[in-house]
Amino acid sequence: MARILLVDDEPSILSVLSALLKAEGYEVVPALGGDKAKGVLASEEFDLMISDIRMSPVNGMELLKIAHDDRPTMSVIMLTAYGSVETAIEALKLGAFDYVTKPFKVDELLITVQRALEYNKALSENADLKAQLGTKYHLENIVAESAVMQNVCDMIKRVAPTDTTILIYGESGTGKELVAKAIHTQSRRKEKKFLAVNCAALPEPLLESEMFGHTKGAFTGATVNKEGLFEAASGGTIFLDEIGAMPMSIQGKLLRVLQEKEVRRVGSNENIAIDARVLAATNTRLEQLMQEGKFREDLYYRLSVIPIEIKPLRERIEDILPLVYHVLRKESPPGTTPPTLDTEVCAILESYTWPGNVRELENAIKHAITFAKDNKITKDVLPPKIAATPAKSASTSPLSDLDASKCKSLKAFIRAKEKEYLQQVLSHTGGDKEEAAKALKISLATLYRKLPEAQE
């Protein structure tokens, strides 16, 4: 629930506005006059302040300066009489989000309040994201036991230092945004913003406004000028998820932005220079959409300068158990031992096809952790659909189906299986070699001798 500090020296206005905002579900703290508001601001946190400008002895402009210095993430809306618009404009220059003239229209005020709170939320999320990007999305947090994922990590290292446009392919849930964030955090733009938009989640007019911004009065509800993501991401990265769902009319405008490095807000005739790297992702082959007339060919070639493909989880079985152990460690409280996996569970997890990919796997393990007993995950605590999966055994893959000329020697096969098992045990112990040696019932020296082979 958003907290709003309401400041006015007229009790009647304070009472009416408090009742109005509380009816909308906001928590309202009224302050009769600027002097009282100063004390409240010094001791409490708020998401928004709505203040009259003309008050005595402490007026709204003084409160605005205090808020700007001490509460930089709190939005401020100024209330002003019709004849004092010049003062309100001065307030905007000092950092106010917007102003509303008295007598105000209820709908106009509520829309302005909503937009101010959304702006405040965006500021907080951007600050949180900047902190998270420093730790959560480093390359070492991408589980890459399989050759195809190791290749993806290698691609990230190579393309991150450039400003090249990247197109990331992958089914839903494979981790396309994780790869995009890894590219950003490995780039020279890592100190700037990473902003994402799902092109399939917004209707056409809203998507256009979100990406390119709009001017006040450009359409119904556009009560303030709004910068788009391309402007907001200046110096940083913009991630266009599900680019294949973007309407054709916006595709043309995006092409111009990529070509000219400038954007024009909806309702404006002025071009604004932008400097944002573009990463895009799709779960649909754009070549197919081009053939169907749903995607522009010229935009396709602008976007796919370097393509990166993330294979579905069913095609990289080597990543399944390492991913499981990664989730177990991540979800376990600090200082506790992650749950262990029953042998039958390991076989089931590697046999399931994971149509929802990594996202489904994470949800399944969180489900299992919730119902696990004695710190052990068994078949009965897995989601029913996954628990019902028959575990594959050696008998399901008869050698008669293989080309004998392409079979490995027995020695090579045993080495490969040993390598796979060593990696699984090391993943399970979080890389602790002493614990791994104990679990394997071999000496630490023997483990170290085998490690070079296991890491080839």
Secondary structure, DSSP 8 states (H G I E B T S, - for coil): --EEEEEES-HHHHHHHHHHHHHTT-EEEEEESHHHHHHHHHH---SEEEEESS-SSS-HHHHHHHHHHH-TTSEEEEEEEGGGHHHHHHHHHTT-SEEEEES--HHHHHHHHHHHHHHHHHHHHHHHHHHHHTTTTSGGGS---SHHHHHHHHHHHHHTTS---EEEE--TTS-HHHHHHHHHHTSTTTTS-EEEEETTTS-HHHHHHHHHEE-TTSSTT--S-EE-HHHHTTTSEEEEETGGGS-HHHHHHHHHHHHHSEEE-BT---EEE---EEEEEESS-HHHHHHTTSS-HHHHHHH-SEEEE---GGG-GGGHHHHHHHHHHHHS-TTS---EE-HHHHHHHHHS--TTHHHHHHHHHHHHHHH-BTTEE-GGGS-HHHHTS----GGGS-GGGS-GGG---HHHHHHHHHHHHHHHHHHHTTT-HHHHHHHHTS-HHHHHHHHHHHT-
